[in-house]
Amino acid sequence: MTSVPSASDPRDTAVPASGSWGTAPGARASGSGADASSGGRPAGADLAAGIPSAGAHPGRAGTGFEVTARHGEKARAGVITTPHGPIATPAFIPVGTKATVKAVLPESMTDLGAQALLANAYHLYLQPGHDLVDEAGGLGAFMNWPGPTYTDSGGFQVMSLGAGFKKVLSSEFSGGQKARTASGEDDDVAAGKERLAHVDDDGVTFRSFINGDVHRFTPEISMQIQHGLGADIMFAFDELTTLMNSRGYQESALERTRLWALRCLAEHARLSADRTHRPYQMLWGVIQGAQYEDLRRKASRDLGGMDVEGWSFDGFGIGGALEKENLGTIVGWVTDELPEEKPRHLLGISEVDDLFTAVAAGADTFDCVSPSRVARNSAVYTRTGRVNLTGSRYRRRFAPIDETCDCYTCTHYTAAYIHHLFRAKEMLSSTLCTIHNERFVVRLVDEIRESIGTGDFEALREERTGAYYGAPR
């Protein structure tokens, strides 16, 4: 079996060869294809060499997905089984980027109904380090969260932060000229920012947003980091593109992602066999292809049918830049092609109409940082729309944020009190509003799941979107 130095820290070996920092995106960095210190495997290496059997980890057989109810053409309810408990789907997965949902105790996340939490491999790799989290017993033990956990591959943060676009790679382009033309803007960087990430066929070289140190991610390193973090569900390393990239670049990036997916499966197999003292971790492939139907369908077929010596993906993530108006269409293309018996996670959505649209198109789970982020800036969700609690009309509102809400905040505090907390710049304001917003989205998706079983999905969609937006969507 090929030896994998699982105990080593890629941060100590990930600095690229001298002169490789300036490599143009899409080109192979000098020496990167065969440099063992990069954490990758030699270009052209036999990926199947030394891969253990698919039954090498005894816990794998105890994980999986079962569909329990259907509605319409694609909406479905089901259960994902993980070593740390089941996830009833559809489900919203709150984001705890750095092993915490900002301002909220893990116990509060349990109380508000969260079934699982998602943390960020990129941030935890930089601080405190995946080796430390592994030593602590894995992500859940480290953060005192007893339920299932997800980690993303780090690809989104490497690419988006590296281009200076921070959290968003689509909405600011949606409907714009650049989003609708193959303009060749393949190396675009946000105004006033320096590019911090460079892609080649073997992986990505990037600078830490914390201190500027140079690091290297390859598919193998991403797998080593995520295995160290120990989440129940993790994602394959992929290249994230924006709607501004040309068609030609989208094609080459998609092929890179396909080859990286093969390498992720191979490394995942080796690490799973080496780490039978830890629970089995499910690996989900990520579907890219931007706004192009043929690329999305091709990626879904490629990853959906991918097999490396009996190891295949346990589920799939639907990623990349999406225009809101095309969300349902694009998710539909992907779910047309993916295996019916495996779960699908849509990365980065939490808006009321988007959740209904995604479920109707066949998505099972979702994550988004927005509910907690906007809460810290006094924006809260209500049954009749999003409002800002710093507004003067809330100064004497001695009633809950939303009288239909059953969250801890709404059953214990008034909007007037929370208005005061924001005005006084008290930290408790963020805690109370985050609890409310996370509960709002978790509860909505719970209601969607129930409606699939009762056959009331369309009625619920009309009622909830109508109340929230003023007209059904």
C-alpha positions as CSV (number, residue, x, y, z in Angstrom):
1,M,0.0,0.0,0.0
2,T,1.3,3.5,-0.8
3,S,2.5,5.2,2.3
4,V,0.6,8.4,3.2
5,P,2.3,10.6,5.9
6,S,-1.0,11.3,7.6
7,A,0.7,12.5,10.7
8,S,2.7,15.2,8.9
9,D,1.6,18.8,8.6
10,P,1.2,20.0,5.0
11,R,1.7,23.5,6.2
12,D,5.4,22.6,6.8
13,T,5.9,21.2,3.3
14,A,3.6,23.2,1.1
15,V,5.8,26.1,0.0
16,P,6.2,25.9,-3.8
17,A,9.4,25.5,-5.7
18,S,11.4,28.8,-6.1
19,G,9.9,30.8,-8.9
20,S,6.6,29.0,-9.1
21,W,4.5,31.7,-7.4
22,G,4.2,33.7,-10.6
23,T,2.8,30.7,-12.6
24,A,-0.1,31.8,-14.8
25,P,-3.5,30.3,-13.9
26,G,-4.1,27.1,-15.8
27,A,-0.4,26.4,-16.4
28,R,1.6,23.7,-14.6
29,A,4.0,25.0,-12.0
30,S,7.6,24.0,-12.5
31,G,8.2,20.6,-10.8
32,S,4.7,20.5,-9.3
33,G,3.7,17.3,-11.1
34,A,6.3,15.1,-9.4
35,D,7.4,17.1,-6.3
36,A,6.5,14.9,-3.3
37,S,6.7,17.9,-1.0
38,S,3.7,19.4,-2.8
39,G,1.5,16.7,-1.3
40,G,0.4,15.6,-4.7
41,R,1.1,12.4,-6.8
42,P,3.4,12.4,-9.8
43,A,1.7,13.4,-13.1
44,G,0.5,10.3,-14.9
45,A,0.9,8.1,-11.8
46,D,-1.3,5.0,-11.5
47,L,-4.0,6.2,-9.1
48,A,-5.1,2.7,-8.5
49,A,-1.7,1.6,-7.2
50,G,-1.9,0.4,-3.6
51,I,-5.5,1.4,-3.1
52,P,-7.2,-0.8,-0.5
53,S,-10.5,-2.6,-1.0
54,A,-13.7,-0.6,-0.7
55,G,-14.4,-2.5,2.5
56,A,-11.2,-1.5,4.2
57,H,-12.9,0.7,6.7
58,P,-15.5,-1.3,8.6
59,G,-17.6,1.8,9.4
60,R,-18.4,2.5,5.7
61,A,-21.2,0.0,5.6
62,G,-23.0,1.9,8.4
63,T,-23.3,5.1,6.4
64,G,-25.7,5.9,3.5
65,F,-28.8,7.6,2.3
66,E,-32.5,6.5,2.0
67,V,-35.3,8.3,0.3
68,T,-38.5,8.1,2.4
69,A,-41.0,10.3,0.6
70,R,-41.4,12.1,-2.8
71,H,-43.4,14.9,-4.2
72,G,-43.8,16.0,-7.7
73,E,-41.0,15.2,-10.2
74,K,-38.0,15.7,-8.0
75,A,-38.7,16.9,-4.4
76,R,-37.8,14.2,-1.9
77,A,-37.4,13.5,1.8
78,G,-34.9,11.1,3.2
79,V,-32.3,10.2,5.8
80,I,-28.5,10.5,5.6
81,T,-26.9,8.1,8.1
82,T,-23.6,9.2,9.6
83,P,-21.5,7.9,12.5
84,H,-22.7,10.7,14.7
85,G,-26.4,10.3,14.0
86,P,-29.0,10.7,11.2
87,I,-29.8,13.8,9.2
88,A,-33.5,14.0,8.1
89,T,-33.6,15.7,4.7
90,P,-34.3,18.2,3.3
91,A,-32.1,19.9,6.0
92,F,-30.4,23.2,6.5
93,I,-26.9,22.9,7.8
94,P,-25.7,26.0,9.7
95,V,-22.2,27.2,9.1
96,G,-19.6,27.3,11.9
97,T,-16.7,28.5,9.8
98,K,-14.0,28.2,12.4
99,A,-15.6,25.4,14.5
100,T,-18.2,27.8,15.9
101,V,-21.4,29.4,14.7
102,K,-20.3,33.0,15.6
103,A,-21.7,34.3,18.9
104,V,-23.7,31.1,19.7
105,L,-23.0,28.1,21.9
106,P,-23.1,24.7,20.3
107,E,-25.8,23.7,22.9
108,S,-28.0,26.6,21.5
109,M,-27.6,25.2,18.0
110,T,-28.9,21.8,19.3
111,D,-31.8,23.6,21.0
112,L,-32.9,25.5,17.9
113,G,-33.1,22.2,15.9
114,A,-29.8,22.1,13.9
115,Q,-29.1,18.5,12.9
116,A,-25.5,19.1,11.7
117,L,-23.0,21.9,11.4
118,L,-20.5,22.7,8.6
119,A,-17.0,24.0,9.2
120,N,-14.4,25.4,6.8
121,A,-11.3,23.3,6.1
122,Y,-9.3,26.3,4.8
123,H,-9.7,28.4,7.9
124,L,-9.2,25.4,10.3
125,Y,-6.0,24.4,8.4
126,L,-4.6,27.9,8.9
127,Q,-5.8,28.1,12.5
128,P,-5.5,26.1,14.7
129,G,-4.4,23.3,12.3
130,H,-6.0,20.0,11.4
131,D,-3.4,18.1,13.4
132,L,-4.5,19.7,16.6
133,V,-8.2,19.1,15.8
134,D,-7.4,15.4,15.1
135,E,-5.5,15.2,18.4
136,A,-8.6,16.6,20.1
137,G,-10.7,13.7,18.7
138,G,-12.0,15.4,15.6
139,L,-14.2,18.4,14.8
140,G,-17.2,17.5,16.9
141,A,-15.3,16.6,20.0
142,F,-13.1,19.8,19.6
143,M,-16.1,22.1,19.5
144,N,-18.4,20.1,21.8
145,W,-20.9,19.3,19.1
146,P,-22.3,15.8,19.4
147,G,-24.1,15.6,16.1
148,P,-23.0,15.1,12.5
149,T,-20.5,17.5,10.9
150,Y,-19.5,18.6,7.4
151,T,-16.3,20.3,6.1
152,D,-15.8,21.8,2.7
153,S,-12.6,21.2,0.8
154,G,-11.2,24.7,1.2
155,G,-11.4,25.3,-2.6
156,F,-14.0,28.1,-2.3
157,Q,-12.0,30.1,0.1
158,V,-8.7,29.6,-1.7
159,M,-10.2,30.8,-5.0
160,S,-12.6,33.5,-3.8
161,L,-10.4,35.1,-1.1
162,G,-7.4,34.7,-3.5
163,A,-9.2,36.8,-6.1
164,G,-10.3,39.4,-3.5
165,F,-14.0,38.6,-3.9
166,K,-14.4,37.4,-0.3
167,K,-17.7,35.6,0.1
168,V,-19.4,36.2,-3.3
169,L,-18.5,35.1,-6.8
170,S,-21.8,35.4,-8.5
171,S,-24.5,37.8,-7.3
172,E,-22.5,40.9,-8.1
173,F,-22.1,39.7,-11.6
174,S,-25.7,38.4,-12.0
175,G,-27.4,40.1,-14.9
176,G,-24.3,42.1,-15.7
177,Q,-22.6,42.3,-19.0
178,K,-19.6,40.3,-17.8
179,A,-21.8,37.5,-16.6
180,R,-23.5,37.2,-20.0
181,T,-20.5,37.2,-22.3
182,A,-17.5,35.0,-22.8
183,S,-15.3,38.0,-22.4
184,G,-12.1,36.2,-21.4
185,E,-11.9,37.8,-18.0
186,D,-10.2,34.6,-16.7
187,D,-7.8,36.3,-14.3
188,D,-10.1,38.9,-12.9
189,V,-9.3,40.3,-9.4
190,A,-11.5,42.5,-7.3
191,A,-10.7,46.2,-7.6
192,G,-7.9,47.3,-5.4
193,K,-6.9,43.7,-4.5
194,E,-3.8,41.6,-5.2
195,R,-4.3,38.0,-6.5
196,L,-3.4,35.6,-3.6
197,A,-4.1,32.3,-5.4
198,H,-2.7,30.7,-8.5
199,V,-4.1,27.5,-10.1
200,D,-2.1,24.9,-12.0
201,D,-3.0,21.4,-13.0
202,D,-1.7,19.9,-9.9
203,G,-3.3,22.2,-7.3
204,V,-3.4,25.8,-6.0
205,T,-0.6,27.9,-4.5
206,F,-2.0,30.7,-2.3
207,R,-1.1,33.2,0.4
208,S,-2.7,33.1,3.8
209,F,-5.1,36.0,4.3
210,I,-3.9,36.0,7.9
211,N,-0.2,36.7,7.5
212,G,0.7,36.3,3.8
213,D,2.5,33.0,4.2
214,V,2.6,30.9,1.1
215,H,0.7,27.5,1.1
216,R,-0.1,24.8,-1.3
217,F,-3.3,22.8,-1.7
218,T,-3.6,19.7,-3.8
219,P,-6.3,17.1,-3.9
220,E,-4.2,14.9,-1.6
221,I,-3.5,17.7,0.9
222,S,-7.2,18.6,1.0
223,M,-8.0,15.0,1.8
224,Q,-5.3,14.9,4.5
225,I,-6.6,18.1,6.1
226,Q,-10.2,16.9,6.0
227,H,-9.5,13.5,7.4
228,G,-7.6,15.2,10.2
229,L,-10.6,17.4,10.9
230,G,-12.7,14.3,11.1
231,A,-16.1,15.5,9.8
232,D,-18.7,12.9,8.9
233,I,-19.2,14.5,5.5
234,M,-16.4,16.1,3.5
235,F,-16.0,17.4,-0.1
236,A,-13.6,16.7,-2.9
237,F,-11.2,19.5,-3.8
238,D,-12.4,21.4,-6.9
239,E,-11.7,24.5,-8.9
240,L,-14.3,27.2,-8.3
241,T,-14.9,29.5,-11.3
242,T,-16.9,32.7,-11.6
243,L,-19.5,33.7,-14.1
244,M,-16.9,36.1,-15.5
245,N,-14.7,33.3,-16.8
246,S,-14.7,32.5,-20.5
247,R,-16.3,29.3,-21.9
248,G,-12.8,28.0,-22.7
249,Y,-11.6,28.4,-19.2
250,Q,-14.7,26.8,-17.7
251,E,-14.0,23.7,-19.8
252,S,-10.3,23.5,-18.7
253,A,-11.3,24.1,-15.1
254,L,-14.0,21.4,-15.3
255,E,-11.4,18.9,-16.6
256,R,-9.0,19.8,-13.8
257,T,-11.8,19.3,-11.2
258,R,-12.6,15.9,-12.8
259,L,-8.9,14.8,-12.5
260,W,-8.7,16.2,-9.0
261,A,-11.8,14.2,-8.1
262,L,-10.1,11.0,-9.1
263,R,-7.1,11.9,-7.0
264,C,-9.4,12.7,-4.0
265,L,-11.0,9.3,-4.2
266,A,-7.7,7.6,-4.3
267,E,-6.3,9.5,-1.3
268,H,-9.5,9.1,0.5
269,A,-9.3,5.3,0.1
270,R,-5.8,5.2,1.4
271,L,-6.5,7.5,4.4
272,S,-9.7,5.6,5.3
273,A,-7.8,2.3,5.4
274,D,-5.1,3.9,7.6
275,R,-7.6,5.5,10.0
276,T,-9.9,2.7,11.0
277,H,-9.5,3.9,14.6
278,R,-11.7,6.9,13.5
279,P,-15.3,6.8,12.3
280,Y,-15.8,6.5,8.5
281,Q,-16.0,9.9,6.7
282,M,-18.2,10.2,3.7
283,L,-16.6,11.9,0.6
284,W,-18.9,13.9,-1.7
285,G,-17.8,15.0,-5.1
286,V,-18.5,18.6,-6.2
287,I,-20.3,19.4,-9.5
288,Q,-19.1,22.5,-11.3
289,G,-19.8,23.9,-14.8
290,A,-21.1,27.4,-14.1
291,Q,-24.1,28.4,-16.2
292,Y,-23.5,25.9,-19.1
293,E,-26.0,23.0,-19.4
294,D,-23.6,20.7,-21.2
295,L,-20.8,21.2,-18.7
296,R,-23.1,20.7,-15.7
297,R,-24.5,17.5,-17.2
298,K,-21.0,16.2,-18.1
299,A,-19.6,16.9,-14.7
300,S,-22.6,15.1,-13.1
301,R,-22.2,12.1,-15.3
302,D,-18.4,12.0,-14.8
303,L,-18.5,12.3,-11.0
304,G,-21.7,10.3,-10.6
305,G,-20.1,7.3,-12.4
306,M,-16.6,7.8,-11.1
307,D,-15.0,4.7,-9.5
308,V,-11.5,4.1,-8.3
309,E,-11.0,0.4,-7.4
310,G,-14.5,0.2,-5.9
311,W,-14.4,3.6,-4.2
312,S,-17.1,6.0,-5.4
313,F,-18.5,9.2,-4.0
314,D,-20.9,8.9,-1.2
315,G,-22.9,11.9,-2.2
316,F,-22.5,15.2,-4.2
317,G,-22.2,18.9,-3.7
318,I,-23.6,21.3,-6.3
319,G,-21.2,24.3,-6.3
320,G,-19.9,27.2,-8.3
321,A,-21.3,30.6,-9.3
322,L,-25.0,30.6,-10.0
323,E,-27.4,33.3,-11.1
324,K,-30.4,33.3,-8.8
325,E,-32.8,33.3,-11.7
326,N,-31.2,30.1,-13.0
327,L,-30.9,28.3,-9.7
328,G,-33.7,25.8,-10.2
329,T,-32.8,25.1,-13.9
330,I,-29.1,24.4,-13.1
331,V,-29.9,22.2,-10.1
332,G,-32.3,20.3,-12.3
333,W,-29.7,19.6,-14.9
334,V,-27.4,18.2,-12.2
335,T,-30.0,16.0,-10.5
336,D,-31.2,14.7,-13.9
337,E,-27.8,13.0,-14.2
338,L,-26.6,12.2,-10.6
339,P,-27.4,8.7,-9.1
340,E,-30.8,8.8,-7.5
341,E,-29.7,6.8,-4.5
342,K,-27.1,9.3,-3.3
343,P,-27.7,12.7,-1.5
344,R,-27.1,16.1,-3.0
345,H,-25.9,19.2,-1.1
346,L,-26.4,22.7,-2.6
347,L,-23.6,24.9,-1.3
348,G,-24.4,28.4,-0.1
349,I,-28.1,29.1,-0.1
350,S,-30.6,30.1,2.6
351,E,-33.1,32.6,1.0
352,V,-36.8,31.5,1.4
353,D,-37.6,31.2,-2.3
354,D,-34.2,29.6,-3.1
355,L,-34.9,26.8,-0.6
356,F,-38.2,25.9,-2.2
357,T,-36.7,26.1,-5.7
358,A,-33.8,23.9,-4.8
359,V,-35.9,21.2,-3.0
360,A,-38.3,21.1,-6.0
361,A,-35.3,20.5,-8.2
362,G,-34.0,17.6,-6.1
363,A,-31.5,19.0,-3.6
364,D,-31.4,17.4,-0.2
365,T,-29.2,19.6,2.1
366,F,-28.0,23.2,2.1
367,D,-25.6,25.4,3.9
368,C,-25.1,29.2,4.1
369,V,-23.3,31.7,6.3
370,S,-25.8,34.4,5.6
371,P,-28.3,33.9,8.5
372,S,-25.6,34.4,11.1
373,R,-23.7,37.1,9.2
374,V,-26.7,39.4,8.7
375,A,-27.8,38.8,12.2
376,R,-24.7,40.4,13.5
377,N,-25.6,43.5,11.5
378,S,-29.1,43.7,13.0
379,A,-31.0,42.1,10.0
380,V,-33.5,39.4,11.0
381,Y,-36.0,37.2,9.1
382,T,-39.7,37.3,9.9
383,R,-42.6,35.6,8.4
384,T,-43.4,38.8,6.4
385,G,-39.9,39.6,5.3
386,R,-36.4,40.7,6.4
387,V,-36.2,43.7,8.7
388,N,-33.5,45.7,10.5
389,L,-33.9,46.0,14.2
390,T,-31.9,49.3,14.5
391,G,-34.8,51.1,12.8
392,S,-36.6,53.6,15.0
393,R,-39.9,51.7,14.8
394,Y,-38.5,49.0,17.0
395,R,-37.4,51.3,19.9
396,R,-40.7,50.8,21.7
397,R,-41.8,47.5,20.2
398,F,-42.4,45.4,23.3
399,A,-43.2,42.3,21.4
400,P,-41.1,39.5,19.9
401,I,-39.2,39.9,16.6
402,D,-41.8,37.6,15.1
403,E,-44.8,36.5,17.1
404,T,-45.1,33.3,15.0
405,C,-41.5,32.3,15.9
406,D,-40.8,29.7,18.6
407,C,-37.1,30.4,19.0
408,Y,-35.5,31.1,22.4
409,T,-35.0,34.8,21.4
410,C,-38.7,35.3,20.5
411,T,-40.0,33.5,23.5
412,H,-37.8,35.5,26.0
413,Y,-37.0,38.9,24.6
414,T,-38.7,41.9,22.9
415,A,-37.6,43.6,19.7
416,A,-37.3,46.8,21.8
417,Y,-34.7,45.2,24.0
418,I,-32.7,43.9,21.1
419,H,-32.9,47.3,19.4
420,H,-31.3,48.7,22.6
421,L,-28.6,46.1,22.5
422,F,-27.6,47.0,19.0
423,R,-27.7,50.7,19.8
424,A,-25.5,50.1,22.9
425,K,-23.2,47.9,20.9
426,E,-23.7,45.0,23.2
427,M,-22.5,41.5,22.1
428,L,-25.7,39.9,23.3
429,S,-27.4,41.4,20.3
430,S,-25.5,39.1,17.9
431,T,-26.2,36.1,20.0
432,L,-30.0,36.6,20.2
433,C,-30.4,37.5,16.5
434,T,-28.2,34.6,15.3
435,I,-30.3,32.2,17.3
436,H,-33.5,33.7,15.8
437,N,-32.2,33.6,12.2
438,E,-30.8,30.1,12.3
439,R,-34.0,28.8,13.9
440,F,-36.1,30.6,11.2
441,V,-34.2,28.8,8.3
442,V,-33.9,25.4,10.1
443,R,-37.7,25.5,10.9
444,L,-38.6,26.5,7.4
445,V,-36.7,23.5,5.9
446,D,-38.2,21.2,8.6
447,E,-41.7,22.4,7.4
448,I,-40.7,21.8,3.8
449,R,-39.6,18.2,4.7
450,E,-42.9,17.6,6.4
451,S,-44.8,19.0,3.5
452,I,-43.2,16.5,1.1
453,G,-44.5,13.7,3.2
454,T,-48.0,15.1,3.5
455,G,-48.2,16.2,-0.2
456,D,-48.6,19.9,0.8
457,F,-45.3,21.2,-0.7
458,E,-46.8,23.5,-3.3
459,A,-49.4,24.9,-0.8
460,L,-46.6,25.6,1.7
461,R,-44.5,27.2,-1.0
462,E,-47.3,29.6,-2.0
463,E,-48.1,30.5,1.6
464,R,-44.5,31.1,2.8
465,T,-43.1,32.9,-0.2
466,G,-46.3,34.9,-0.6
467,A,-46.0,36.1,3.0
468,Y,-42.3,36.8,2.9
469,Y,-42.1,38.6,-0.5
470,G,-45.6,39.9,-0.8
471,A,-46.5,37.6,-3.6
472,P,-45.9,33.8,-4.2
473,R,-42.7,32.7,-5.9
